[in-house]
Amino acid sequence: FKQTGYDVRKFIAAWDIESESWSSLGSGTDSGINSIIIGDDGALYAAGSFETAGGILADRVARWNIAAQSWEALAGGTGNPHGVGDQVYTICDYGDGSVYLGGYFISAGEKVCNHIARYDSAKGTWSDMDGGADGVVYKIINDGNGGLYVGGWFETIGGVQCNSIARWDISSQEFSPLGTGTEDDTFVS
């Protein structure tokens, strides 16, 4: 969206419950947002197809610093050397300072990640997740039990045959399949 009420917004806005009104988050983003979360660091994270947030280069993922009322880039964002369709579809907070991204991208910061990556908000660094996936990741969900469920359109992730759905174990740092998976792309919800 580009408008809320009678005011122009740029793809993201905040609703104030007390005043029952919309407000801008800086100058917004230059393109669509697919997913937003509040991280355990208290910041709002947004991910999508945008290249800038608040006028700064953000490459598909940015953090809104609520105290400073400003956008911050996340260590180079995500990238795709093919330059076509690069998007982050999902973002998930684990609760330990880690934010996980999934989508159609090859790198995060300077790391080759293949469609899924971990961002350490305390260190401001990216890491790959066991080599990533051979196709698009559409959804990541914290299972509340030491892992993440990952769904998408991939045959393998972390080198394991998973057929579009898998579980990432936080402690072992490994993917495992959920049975024989699914035949089509999986949108975990």
Backbone as a ProteinNet text record, in pm:
[ID]
protein_1_A
[PRIMARY]
FKQTGYDVRKFIAAWDIESESWSSLGSGTDSGINSIIIGDDGALYAAGSFETAGGILADRVARWNIAAQSWEALAGGTGNPHGVGDQVYTICDYGDGSVYLGGYFISAGEKVCNHIARYDSAKGTWSDMDGGADGVVYKIINDGNGGLYVGGWFETIGGVQCNSIARWDISSQEFSPLGTGTEDDTFVS
[TERTIARY]
83.3	0	87.3	30.2	100.7	21.9	-96.7	-177.1	-255.9	-260.7	-344.1	-427	-556.3	-641.7	-626	-589.5	-569.6	-421.8	-333.6	-191.5	-119.6	-17.9	63.2	167.6	176.5	276.3	352	467.8	546.7	561.8	463.3	464.5	463.3	473	467.7	421.3	341.1	292.3	263.8	254.4	224.8	89	11.8	-118.3	-102.8	-138.5	-133.8	-271.2	-276.9	-405.3	-468.4	-387.9	-442	-500.3	-426.5	-475.7	-559.8	-565.9	-639.6	-601.7	-469	-421.1	-299.1	-275.6	-159.7	-42.4	78.4	198.8	299.6	386.3	488.6	605.1	674.2	801.4	906.5	949.6	1040.7	977.5	1057.9	1004.8	968.9	958.9	916.1	1018.9	970.6	1057.3	1021.5	1108.1	1083.5	1008.6	975.4	901.1	836.5	775.7	692.9	762.2	681.7	725.9	644.6	713.3	647.6	628.2	714.6	710.2	767.3	703.4	756.6	747.9	843.9	842.5	898.6	872.5	941.9	1044.4	1172.2	1278.7	1291.1	1363.9	1381	1468.1	1529.1	1603.3	1512	1382.1	1285	1268.9	1345.1	1335.5	1236.3	1181.7	1094.6	1182.3	1168.4	1241.5	1142.5	1181.4	1097.7	1179.2	1111.4	1178.2	1084.9	1141.7	1058.3	1140.2	1088.3	1153.7	1218.8	1217.2	1268.3	1421.7	1472.1	1616.8	1657.5	1567	1597.3	1487.5	1528.9	1436.2	1480	1388.9	1422.8	1531.2	1539.9	1637.2	1776.8	1798.8	1930.7	1926.4	2037.4	2046.7	2030.5	1931.2	1900.9	1895.6	1878	1875.7	1789.3	1660.8	1555.3	1530.4	1611.9	1586.1	1640.5	1560.4	1600.8	1540.4	1598.5	1551.6	1507.5	1386.2	1336.9	1372.6	1461.5	1501.5	1392.9	1313.9	1197.3	1238.8	1345	1389.8	1441.5	1521.4	1579.2	1486	1376	1281.2	1351.4	1434.6	1507.2	1532	1550	1580.2	1730	1766.9	1905.6	1918.5	2026.3	2054.9	2113.1	2096.3	2150.4	2270.3	2386.9	2515.2	2512.7	2465.5	2468.6	2343.6	2246.3	2121.5	2141.9	2050.8	2059.9	2085.2	2133.5	2162.6	2145.2	2133.1	2120	2202.6	2308.3	2392.8	2319.8	2206.6	2127.9	2046.9	2025.4	1959.6	1812.4	1749.7	1608.3	1530.5	1426.6	1334.5	1386	1497.4	1554.1	1452.7	1412.9	1316.2	1340.6	1306.4	1298.5	1149.4	1104.7	962.7	925.5	1021.2	988.2	1101.9	1065.2	1162.7	1109.6	1199	1158.2	1258.4	1208.8	1293.6	1300.2	1421.4	1433.2	1427.6	1460	1453.3	1588.4	1695.4	1829.8	1917.7	1854	1928.7	1947.4	1892.4	1903	1775.5	1793.1	1681.9	1711.5	1614.2	1631.5	1550.9	1611.3	1546.9	1537.4	1429.4	1414.6	1359.7	1397.4	1346.5	1418.2	1419.9	1488.9	1610	1719.8	1845.4	1959.6	2076.7	2193.8	2286.9	2297.1	2389.8	2320.3	2381.1	2341.1	2470.4	2479.5	2607.8	2709.2	2821.4	2926.1	2919.9	2823.7	2814.3	2723.4	2767.5	2680.3	2591.4	2460.3	2365.7	2259.7	2232	2134.6	1996.4	1926.2	1783.2	1745.2	1843.2	1812.3	1937.5	1918.8	2034.3	1995.9	2098.5	2082.3	2156	2088.1	2149.4	2163	2283.8	2309.4	2298.4	2191.3	2166.3	2266.9	2324.4	2423.1	2556	2598.1	2726.1	2712.9	2590.4	2569.2	2630.5	2626	2686.7	2588	2615.4	2536.1	2608.5	2532.8	2591.1	2497.2	2557.2	2474.9	2422.7	2328	2267.8	2295.7	2411.9	2452.4	2442.2	2480.8	2481.4	2352.1	2246.2	2120	2038.9	1946.1	1850.7	1877.5	1829.7	1845.2	1727.4	1641.1	1527.5	1476	1368	1312.3	1258.8	1285.5	1228.2	1118.5	995	880.4	844	874	829.5	926	952.1	1029	949.5	930.5	853.9	932.1	942.3	1003	909.1	959.2	871	859.7	933.9	925.7	990.8	1060.6	1120.1	1261.6	1336.8	1475.1	1496.5	1396.1	1412.3	1325.6	1342.3	1264.8	1207.4	1082.2	1024.5	1046	1088.2	1120.1	1040	965	886.5	918.8	906	934.7	921.7	1002.5	1003	1145.9	1186.6	1321.3	1315.4	1414.8	1426.7	1523.1	1632.5	1729.6	1757.1	1790.2	1831.2	1936.1	2047.9	2158.3	2211	2193.6	2239.5	2149.9	2035.8	1944.1	1820.8	1778.5	1656	1536.7	1463.7	1354	1221.8	1222.7	1099.3	1009.2	1060.5	984.1	953.5	988.6	966.8	1073.2	1125.4	1232	1229.2	1308.5	1325	1473.4	1504.2	1640.2	1654.2	1751.7	1778	1881.5	1846	1933.4	2062.5	2054.6	2174.8	2268.6	2217.5	2305.4	2341.7	2267.5	2288.9	2274.5	2170	2144.3	1997.1	1971.6	1835.6	1799.2	1670.5	1620.4	1486.7	1454.7	1329	1210.7	1093.2	968.6	903.1	927	877.9	936.2	850.9	895.6	868.3	827.9	803	671.9	664	543.9	581.6	483.1	507.7	518.7	459.5	460	524.6	538.4	595	508.7	576.1	509.5	515.3	399.5	390	349.3	445.9	417.7	342.6	238.3	169.9	128.2
-118.3	0	123.9	229.8	357.5	467	432.5	533.5	469.4	536.2	493.5	613	592.5	707.9	806.2	928.2	1029.6	1065.8	995.5	1025.7	926.1	972.8	887.5	815.6	686.1	602.7	526.8	475.2	398.5	254.8	170.9	26.9	-20.9	68.7	29.3	148.4	120.6	224.9	162.5	245.7	199.2	251.3	167.6	206.4	229.4	348.5	382.2	353.9	258.9	216.3	328.6	400.8	505.8	622.1	672.3	787.5	745.3	614.3	559.6	631.5	632.6	699.4	627	649.7	594.3	690	633.5	716.8	648.2	727.5	677.2	618.8	526	476.9	537.6	658.1	733	754.1	741	753.7	618.8	515.7	383.8	315.6	228.9	154.4	188.6	151.9	183.4	73.5	-35.3	-144.9	-228.9	-339.7	-418.6	-486.2	-507.8	-579.2	-707.2	-820.3	-949.9	-996.5	-953.1	-1004.8	-901.5	-889.5	-803.9	-879.6	-852	-909.3	-806.2	-826.3	-753.2	-851.3	-816	-902.6	-894.7	-990.5	-987.6	-870.8	-799.5	-677.9	-555	-575.1	-466.8	-387.7	-422.1	-351.8	-422.8	-347.6	-404.1	-439.7	-561	-605.8	-619.8	-571.5	-581.6	-647.6	-731.1	-801.1	-804.3	-798.6	-801.1	-786.6	-704.2	-683.7	-546.3	-468.5	-331.9	-327	-216.9	-192.7	-88.2	5.8	107.6	112.9	152.7	176.8	306.7	401.6	532.1	603.3	571.3	636	574.9	473.9	409.2	275.5	234.6	106.2	-5.1	-91	-196.9	-335.2	-345.7	-473.5	-581.6	-557.4	-650.6	-682.3	-626.6	-646.1	-526.5	-476.9	-360.7	-369.1	-291.1	-286	-143.4	-128.5	1.6	14.8	107.3	132.7	219.6	160.8	229.1	349.7	337	448.2	565.1	535.5	640.4	684.8	609.4	639.3	648.2	545.8	545.6	402.3	389.9	261.9	234.9	106.5	62.9	-54.7	-56.3	-168.8	-283.5	-405.4	-522.5	-577.7	-525.5	-578.4	-623.1	-538	-568.7	-633.6	-666.9	-726.2	-856.1	-884.6	-1007.6	-974.3	-1072.6	-1048.3	-1172	-1146.8	-1252.7	-1211.3	-1286.2	-1244.5	-1243.2	-1312	-1312.5	-1184.1	-1116	-985.7	-987.6	-1103.4	-1111.9	-1176.3	-1109.7	-1168.7	-1181.5	-1119.3	-1127.3	-1075.9	-1162.6	-1124.9	-1204.1	-1143.4	-1216.8	-1233.2	-1358.8	-1386.6	-1398.8	-1440.6	-1467.8	-1425.5	-1383	-1348	-1401.8	-1460.9	-1526.3	-1493.5	-1456.4	-1430.6	-1558.1	-1596.1	-1716.5	-1685.7	-1563.4	-1528.1	-1526.7	-1545.6	-1543.4	-1439.3	-1341.9	-1242.1	-1280.4	-1394.8	-1441.8	-1413.2	-1367	-1347.4	-1432.5	-1510.5	-1599.9	-1548.7	-1552.8	-1507.1	-1621.7	-1623.8	-1719.1	-1647.9	-1695.2	-1633.3	-1679.5	-1589.1	-1613.5	-1522.1	-1568.9	-1494.9	-1594.9	-1553.5	-1640.5	-1602.1	-1473.3	-1429.5	-1340	-1334.9	-1241.8	-1178.2	-1045.9	-980.4	-1035	-1080.8	-1138.9	-1291.2	-1351.9	-1497.4	-1556.4	-1665.6	-1742.6	-1826.3	-1809.2	-1872.2	-1958.5	-1935.2	-2014.3	-2021.9	-1910.1	-1900.5	-1898.9	-1918.2	-1914.3	-1869.1	-1778.8	-1724.3	-1686.2	-1674.2	-1632.2	-1499.8	-1403.8	-1275.4	-1266.7	-1239.8	-1220.7	-1070.7	-1028.9	-885.7	-821.6	-896.1	-839.8	-813.4	-905.3	-891.7	-820.4	-817.2	-756.5	-838.7	-971.9	-1061.3	-1165.2	-1212.8	-1317.6	-1451.3	-1560.2	-1693.1	-1777.7	-1873.4	-1962.5	-2075	-2149.7	-2259.4	-2389.1	-2445.2	-2575.4	-2583.6	-2476.3	-2476.3	-2429.8	-2413.3	-2361.8	-2461.8	-2408.5	-2489.4	-2478.7	-2578	-2574.3	-2506.1	-2443	-2369.4	-2268.9	-2203.9	-2093	-2138.3	-2057	-2077.3	-1973.1	-2019.1	-1928.7	-1897.7	-1989.2	-1967.5	-2032.6	-1962.1	-2014	-1983.4	-2085.5	-2068.6	-2128	-2053.5	-2101.5	-2204.6	-2327.4	-2431.6	-2425.9	-2334.3	-2320.8	-2436	-2523.1	-2641	-2665.8	-2558.4	-2573.3	-2586.4	-2549.9	-2562.4	-2468	-2476.6	-2397.5	-2490.1	-2468.2	-2536.8	-2449.1	-2510.2	-2439.1	-2500.5	-2417.5	-2465.1	-2385.4	-2448.3	-2377.7	-2465.7	-2435.4	-2510.6	-2554.9	-2659.8	-2713.5	-2865.4	-2930.6	-3076	-3109.7	-3032.4	-3055.2	-2924.6	-2939.9	-2827.3	-2880.8	-2811.8	-2862.6	-2995.5	-3019.8	-3145.4	-3264.4	-3242.9	-3351	-3346.3	-3461.1	-3470.6	-3443.9	-3336	-3296.5	-3271.9	-3253	-3230.6	-3123.1	-3000.9	-2879	-2848.6	-2936.3	-2904.9	-2974.9	-2900.9	-2955.1	-2887.4	-2943.4	-2883	-2856.2	-2734.1	-2695.2	-2708.5	-2786.4	-2803.2	-2698	-2610.2	-2500.2	-2553.2	-2653.8	-2700.9	-2779.7	-2868.1	-2947.4	-2873.6	-2765.3	-2688	-2775.3	-2860.1	-2950.4	-2951.3	-2977.6	-2996.4	-3143.7	-3170.4	-3307.6	-3302.4	-3408.8	-3410	-3435.6	-3397.1	-3431.3	-3540.3	-3663.5	-3776.2	-3771.6	-3791.6	-3784.5	-3648.4	-3552	-3417	-3406.7	-3310.5	-3289.5	-3288.4	-3302.1	-3305.7	-3167.6	-3067.3	-2931.5	-2837.9	-2708.3	-2612.2	-2600	-2580.2	-2581.2	-2443	-2392.4	-2267.7	-2306.3	-2320.4	-2355.5	-2238	-2264.3	-2154	-2192.3
0	0	0	-48	-47.6	24.4	78	144.1	256.6	372.4	484.4	525.3	537.1	565.6	451.4	482.2	378.9	361.4	434.6	427	336	268.7	182.9	267.2	254.4	322.6	215.3	249.1	153.9	202.3	174.9	195.1	339.8	436.8	578.1	660.9	765	855	990.3	1092.2	1227.5	1271	1338.8	1391.6	1541.7	1588.1	1729.4	1788	1879.1	1937.1	2018.4	2096.6	2182.5	2103.2	2004.5	1928.4	1808.3	1782.1	1668.1	1538.6	1514.3	1393.6	1337.1	1208.3	1138.9	1147.8	1147.8	1139	1046.9	988.3	898.2	975.5	913.1	963.6	872.6	907.5	822	686	582.5	446.6	386.2	471.6	425	337.1	247.6	156.5	12.6	-80.1	-220.3	-294.8	-225.6	-288.7	-178.6	-217.5	-127.5	-10.8	94.9	214.7	224.6	242.6	252.5	395.8	486.9	622.9	719.7	837.3	943.7	1075.6	1164.8	1299.3	1396	1523.7	1628.4	1683.2	1673.7	1723.1	1873.4	1931.4	2075.9	2121.5	2026.5	2059.1	2063	2039.7	2046.2	1918.3	1815	1686.5	1595	1501.2	1398.4	1278.5	1229	1110.5	996.1	879.1	759.3	648.7	570.6	460.2	340.8	220.2	100.3	-25.3	-117.4	-247.2	-258.1	-151.1	-154.5	-161.1	-215	-217.9	-115.4	-84.4	15.6	121.3	242.5	353.8	417.9	425.3	480.6	401.8	272.7	186.5	190.2	275.2	279.8	206.7	148.8	80.3	182.5	161.6	258.3	194.4	64.7	-7.4	57.3	59.4	92	238.6	327.7	471.1	548.2	644.8	723.8	862.9	951.3	1090	1119.9	1176.7	1221.2	1368.9	1400.1	1536.7	1599	1686.6	1742	1826.1	1907.2	1990.9	1907	1804.4	1720.3	1608.1	1587.2	1480.1	1344.3	1315.5	1188.9	1140.2	1009.4	946.1	951.4	963.9	962.5	867.8	788.7	700.4	782	733.2	801	724.5	750	701.2	555.8	466.7	324	268.6	352.6	303.8	229.2	136.3	57.2	-89	-163.5	-303.7	-389.4	-518.4	-616.9	-738	-769.9	-881.8	-1015.5	-1024.2	-1147.3	-1160.5	-1045.8	-1044.9	-1079.4	-1080.4	-1117	-1002.8	-957.1	-860.5	-719.5	-686.4	-552.2	-451.5	-357.1	-254.3	-127.9	-15.7	109.7	138	150.2	171.3	317.8	401	540.1	631.2	749.3	852.1	984.6	1064.6	1188.9	1298.4	1414.9	1530.4	1613.7	1656.5	1738.9	1888	1927.8	2068.7	2137.6	2062.3	2119.9	2050.4	1988.8	1912.6	1768	1729.3	1590.9	1514	1391.6	1299.9	1176.5	1132.9	1019.2	901	781.7	659.3	559.9	484.5	375.2	253.9	134.2	13.1	-110.7	-208.2	-334.8	-337.2	-279.3	-277	-265.8	-306.2	-302.5	-188	-159.5	-55.3	46.4	165.9	271.3	319.4	305.5	330.8	232.5	279.9	195.1	191.9	262.6	273.4	166.4	103.9	16	107.2	93.8	187	118.5	-8.5	-84	-20.3	-23.3	6.8	154.3	244.9	388.3	462.7	560.7	632	774.2	858.1	997.4	1015.6	1079.9	1113.2	1264.6	1314.2	1455.8	1483.3	1549.4	1568.4	1663.7	1757.2	1849.6	1778.9	1692.4	1622.1	1488	1432.6	1301.7	1189.6	1204.7	1105.5	1053.5	932	867.8	877.5	876.2	862.5	777	706.8	626.4	715.2	664.2	739.3	664.7	690.5	637.5	484.9	417.3	271.1	207.3	285.8	233.5	153.5	73.9	-2.2	-151.6	-225.9	-371.8	-440.7	-363.3	-417.1	-316	-348.2	-270.5	-134.2	-30.5	102.3	120	145	159.1	303.8	396.9	534.5	632.7	743.5	855.6	981.6	1065.9	1189.3	1306	1415.4	1539	1599.6	1621.7	1676	1828	1895.1	2039	2114.6	2041.9	2103.4	2050.7	2031.6	1989	1840.2	1761.5	1617.6	1537.2	1407.3	1312.4	1206.8	1169.2	1053.6	931.9	823.7	700.6	586.8	515	401	277.2	161.8	37.9	-83.3	-183.2	-307.8	-331.6	-259.9	-267.7	-253.5	-309	-291.9	-179.4	-171.3	-64.8	8.7	136.3	219.2	315.6	324.3	405.1	354.6	224.5	165.1	193.5	259.8	297.5	207.7	156.4	77.5	168.6	141.1	230.4	158.9	28.7	-48	10.3	12.8	41.2	186.1	279.8	420.9	505.2	605.1	689.2	825.4	916.7	1049.6	1071.7	1117.6	1152.4	1303.5	1349.6	1491.5	1532.7	1624.8	1665.2	1728.4	1813.4	1882.1	1791.6	1707.8	1620.1	1491.4	1460.7	1337.6	1213.1	1213.8	1101.2	1064.2	936.3	887.3	892.4	912.3	900.9	827.3	750.6	676.7	769.6	725.3	794.7	711	746.5	667.3	527.4	429.1	289	228.2	311.5	262.5	187.4	94.2	14.6	-132.9	-218.6	-361.5	-424.4	-364	-417.1	-316.5	-357.3	-265.2	-142.1	-27.5	101.7	164.4	203.7	277.8	419.3	509.3	647.8	709.7	786.4	855.7	993.3
[MASK]
+++++++++++++++++++++++++++++++++++++++++++++++++++++++++++++++++++++++++++++++++++++++++++++++++++++++++++++++++++++++++++++++++++++++++++++++++++++++++++++++++++++++++++++++++++++++++++++

